[in-house]
Amino acid sequence: MAANVHTPSGVLTEMPYYQGVGLGLINTQTRVTLLGHNPNIGAGAAADVWVPGGNYNFLASAIQLELLSDNAADTVAGTGAITITVSGLDGNYNPISEVVTLNGLTPVSTANKFLRVNLLTVASAGTGRTNAGNITVRGVSSGPTVGYIEAGYSFGRTAVYTVPAGFTLFLLSAVFSVVSPNGAGVNAAVFSFFSRLSTGVNRIPIEFNVTSTAPYRHDAQEGVLFNQKTDFAIRVTNTAQAATNVLAAAECVLIANGALL
């Protein structure tokens, strides 16, 4: 698929559609990549693909958040992460972003209130070049966890996303992978596209049975559509063994609703 796009110099050119979106040359469309990891799902259990495990905590209202590490090196004077960019949505489902300076094991609060956290990244770090410890993002005063960055990754590996107001998300492809515990033989997990509509209704329209012998890629040629204010998660609905370790990713395009008219 190709698209005619204007380069920064104003030249009209044709290039692969997804390349144009990824380079930011189509001003009504943005690439969204979800990368998730859940290292420990129980046998027969259900859980979203994010490190803390269980189902993701979708907040009922916008709240102030706090960030902390389990390693004292994640601070201004340390060798680990110094600042974290928190990107998400405010109480009206509008995009919001904030850079927070870490203070090691001591929680640091955001200035803004967040309804959703869609992306966490290490914005700056010391000589270690990444976060030394596991970084938790939660409601203030030990509230519900809504984000997590594993030590050494500099990125919150959470396959969860909420569509901003005024936009539509098209999921174009997804990849699922299952790891067998050592010596446990072939393992398997059932992955699904979970969504929660703005009306409060939960949906699981499709499931994929994946074994540890090979990852599985699902291409949605026409795209799987998620409307504004919809919560989306890649959710494991069943596993074959205890301590199942899974990875999942999704490539999406976020399109302004005005561009669909």
QUICOR-V550855 format. One line per field, one symbol per residue. burial: b if it has 9 or more other ideal C-beta (glycine too) atoms within 8 Angstrom, else e. Layout:
# QUICOR-V550855
burial: ???
This chain:
# QUICOR-V550855
burial: eebebeeeeeeeeebebbebbeeebbeebebbebbbbbeebbeebebbbbbeeeebeebeeebbbbbbbebbbbbeebebbbbbbbbbbbeebeebebbbebbbeeebebeebbbbbbbbbbeebbebebbbbbbbbbbbeebebbbbbbbebbbbbbbbbbbbbebbbbbbbbbbbbbbbeeeeebbbbbbbbbbbeeeeeebeeebebbeeeebebebeebeebbbbbbbbbbbbbbebeebbbbbbbbbbbbbbeeee
